[in-house]
């Protein structure tokens, strides 16, 4: 069979994946499904780019690392902008089908948990949300054995002649505690190595972009459901607000006051 646009991208299958649960069908449930399916596709692409980024960093390849980081940053901006679309849905419109969502919840997004793990986060919720799915638990536990972005960045700096060895010190939050020793090295990098400093700044850009996405997400949830519990019994806004100021590269933020 001849390969076409439709067959290559599996458009026929793709456009049948929006299975509305509301009865009778509510107009805005279609938007809700498509937005979240799109998020998951972008999460898949970010994980794909993370794999390349870590390989490039660990090989000491500056410009391939920069190129990959810039792509990830552009994807992050797209994730943030999609919140604007969701916010065209009023609380009344969301609540017209919310009851049909059952126990499903964004807390159950496997791929976003994978992203967080590679960023260096270790939270009890990561496993708890998937306790009934052994395959998901296996995926998450495998991810936890992989290099984090910060570890790969440390290997990159080591390739460039700087001694940076992040230590895994926390199993219930961000794994990497701020390090005075690493901060001294980063200050030297920023002052003497422009190309390496560019990579540092792109890491800060990503950290800021992730915080921006979390903030926009929590405000969207708050304006849609207020302080109600999330579907599936999740804490909703109360929990989400605790994540909005989580810096995943605290050492890169700490050195800001040293220049």
C-alpha positions, -999 to 999 in steps of 0.1 A, spaced: 0 0 0 13 35 -9 25 55 20 4 87 24 1 115 48 -29 98 64 -13 64 67 22 77 78 7 97 107 -21 73 114 -46 101 111 -76 78 110 -66 61 142 -56 94 158 -89 111 152 -109 83 167 -90 84 201 -113 110 216 -138 89 235 -162 112 253 -177 98 285 -204 124 291 -239 113 284 -254 131 265 -220 143 251 -209 177 264 -194 200 239 -163 210 259 -152 174 268 -137 171 233 -114 201 240 -105 187 274 -95 153 259 -76 168 229 -56 192 251 -45 165 275 -37 140 247 -16 168 231 2 173 265 11 136 266 25 137 230 47 167 240 57 149 272 68 119 250 88 143 228 105 159 259 115 124 272 129 117 237 149 149 238 160 142 274 176 110 262 196 128 235 205 157 258 220 134 284 240 115 257 253 148 243 262 162 278 279 130 289 300 131 257 309 167 263 292 179 231 284 216 238 266 227 207 245 196 203 235 200 239 226 236 233 205 228 203 186 201 221 181 223 252 167 250 229 142 226 214 131 215 248 126 251 259 105 258 228 83 228 237 79 241 272 67 274 259 41 255 238 30 236 269 25 269 287 6 285 258 -18 255 257 -31 266 291 -46 296 273 -68 273 253 -80 254 284 -89 287 301 -115 294 274 -135 267 293 -155 281 322 -161 263 355 -197 256 345 -186 241 312 -160 219 329 -184 208 356 -209 197 329 -188 166 323 -164 164 353 -185 138 371 -180 115 341 -142 114 346 -145 90 375 -112 84 392 -90 96 363 -66 124 373 -37 143 359 -17 129 389 -18 96 370 3 110 341 31 84 339 52 105 314 51 136 335 64 115 365 92 103 342 101 139 334 101 148 371 123 118 379 149 127 352 148 162 366 159 147 400 127 146 419 117 117 441 82 120 456 61 93 473 32 103 451 51 91 421 47 55 431 15 59 450 -4 72 420 5 40 400 4 14 427 -23 -6 408 -3 -7 376 28 -29 380 40 -20 345 40 17 354 58 10 387 85 -9 367 89 20 343 93 45 371 117 24 390 138 20 359 138 57 353 150 62 389 182 43 380 190 65 350 212 96 350 193 127 360 198 159 340 220 173 369 242 143 369 246 144 331 255 181 334 281 172 361 296 147 337 296 174 310 315 198 332 339 171 342 347 165 305 356 202 303 380 200 332 358 209 361 353 186 391 315 184 396 300 152 412 264 157 423 254 133 452 220 117 456 212 128 491 174 128 494 147 102 487 116 122 494 120 154 474 147 169 452 176 145 453 204 171 451 209 194 481 226 227 474 264 224 474 288 252 483 316 233 465 296 230 433 285 266 435 322 277 436 329 257 405 298 271 387 310 306 395 343 299 379 326 284 349 304 314 345 333 338 348 358 320 325 341 297 301 314 315 279 303 283 260 298 264 292 282 294 308 256 293 279 247 257 288 243 268 325 220 296 315 199 272 293 195 249 323 182 279 343 159 287 314 145 252 315 141 253 353 122 286 350 101 272 322 91 242 342 81 265 372 62 287 348 42 257 334 35 246 370 23 280 379 0 284 349 -13 249 354 -22 255 391 -39 289 383 -59 272 356 -70 245 379 -78 270 407 -100 292 384 -118 260 371 -125 240 402 -114 264 430 -102 245 461 -122 213 455 -103 180 455 -92 168 422 -108 139 403 -95 106 418 -94 122 453 -61 141 446 -55 172 468 -60 194 437 -48 231 441 -35 226 476 -9 201 464 -2 218 431 7 251 449 34 233 468 52 225 436 53 259 419 85 271 434 105 239 432 138 247 416 154 216 402 189 232 398 192 251 431 230 257 427 225 275 395 200 298 412 221 303 443 251 318 424 229 346 410 238 368 440 276 363 435 281 384 404 
